[in-house]
């Protein structure tokens, strides 16, 4: 039997990894997050890991777009020349349906190998302030470890 000190990524990872493509629409991300009951998904292109998108990223998008709209509107009104909005600015929020995963994904993904010790994975999560690490082999996601997976170890 393996002790907690000997556990490695492949012992605790979720091997049914739900991935999404970088050209998929954000609407599809929302549906897949809910349907798969996950909080983050590796982003792949031709099977290779190119990023990650999380539920936090997804829910922040409308707020960020609204903030950008408000910022531009405020500056247009404050301008002493009272510029008319240019046609290329139709508002950021109106572009939400056109956004893809590539527009919002994080490209610097923290990863590990299947034989990485669990203690090292936990340290990565703390050091990088993240809740998931993607387990990879040759740049292909083979698993994912979420912070809750590590908490479950403590409960045993």
GIJORA-V717775 format. One record per backbone hydrogen bond with DSSP energy under -1.0 kcal/mol. NH is the residue of the N-H (numbers start at 1). CO is the residue of the C=O. If there is no record, write none. Layout:
nh->NH co->CO
nh->NH co->CO
//
This chain:
nh->6 co->3
nh->9 co->116
nh->10 co->114
nh->11 co->8
nh->12 co->9
nh->13 co->9
nh->14 co->144
nh->17 co->15
nh->20 co->42
nh->24 co->21
nh->26 co->99
nh->29 co->25
nh->30 co->26
nh->31 co->27
nh->32 co->28
nh->33 co->29
nh->34 co->30
nh->35 co->31
nh->36 co->32
nh->38 co->33
nh->41 co->53
nh->43 co->51
nh->44 co->20
nh->45 co->48
nh->48 co->45
nh->49 co->139
nh->50 co->43
nh->51 co->43
nh->52 co->106
nh->53 co->41
nh->55 co->39
nh->58 co->54
nh->59 co->55
nh->60 co->56
nh->64 co->60
nh->65 co->61
nh->66 co->62
nh->67 co->63
nh->68 co->64
nh->69 co->65
nh->70 co->66
nh->71 co->67
nh->72 co->68
nh->73 co->69
nh->74 co->70
nh->75 co->71
nh->76 co->72
nh->77 co->73
nh->78 co->74
nh->79 co->75
nh->82 co->79
nh->89 co->86
nh->95 co->92
nh->96 co->93
nh->98 co->95
nh->99 co->96
nh->101 co->24
nh->102 co->22
nh->103 co->100
nh->104 co->101
nh->105 co->101
nh->106 co->52
nh->109 co->107
nh->112 co->134
nh->116 co->113
nh->118 co->7
nh->121 co->117
nh->122 co->118
nh->123 co->119
nh->124 co->120
nh->125 co->121
nh->126 co->122
nh->127 co->123
nh->128 co->124
nh->130 co->125
nh->133 co->145
nh->134 co->110
nh->135 co->143
nh->136 co->112
nh->137 co->140
nh->140 co->137
nh->142 co->135
nh->143 co->135
nh->144 co->14
nh->145 co->133
nh->147 co->131
nh->149 co->146
nh->150 co->146
nh->151 co->147
nh->152 co->148
nh->154 co->150
nh->155 co->151
//
